[in-house]
Amino acid sequence: MRYWLLKSEPDVFSFADLTRVGREPWNGVRNYQARNFLREMSVGDLALFYHSNTKAPGVAGVARVIRAAYPDDLQFDGASPYFDPRSSRDEPRWSMVDVAPVRPLARLVTLDELRALPQLADFALVRRGNRLSVLPVTPAQMEAVLRAGGLSLEALVGEPV
């Protein structure tokens, strides 16, 4: 099992929205490095759900990958802002995964709190200028964030997919 961080603007799609719908394609990623991270995900992997571009950005909950990478359908939709005219169904450029909620954190773990955690000193999220919407997370980083939010990794690993 691997661990990830997925960023979403809460006014567009929040962890509460994911909990309400139960399953969602993580689509619209248009950065090659972030796309490659999506392609590395496996069913069962856990992801920190991060609220970005808000007054108090931070980790709101934990999601699980429930479908491995497949072509992002928005790249073929001419009406979508994520349409890519250079992409074809034979050779799609963009991928998405499906995620489902696992648990909300007891409280939002803010970016300022994340920056203060020594286990996250080398984490790309806390570095200035990082704009990737999908990031890998080490087991130690995952555990540190979960503990800050009132959870433990052991409690989540056994949760059903």
Number of C-alpha atoms within 10 A of each C-alpha: 10 16 20 24 21 21 24 20 14 17 11 8 13 19 24 14 15 18 17 10 11 12 18 18 18 19 20 18 20 17 13 13 14 20 22 14 16 26 17 12 23 18 17 20 19 28 27 29 26 26 27 20 13 11 7 13 19 22 27 23 27 24 28 26 27 21 19 18 23 16 17 22 18 19 26 19 13 11 9 12 10 18 17 17 10 10 13 12 11 6 9 16 16 28 26 22 22 18 25 22 25 21 18 20 20 14 14 19 23 19 17 12 13 21 16 12 14 11 16 20 14 11 16 15 22 17 12 7 8 10 14 18 19 25 22 22 20 15 13 12 21 23 17 19 23 21 15 20 19 13 20 15 16 9 8 16 13 8 11 8 16
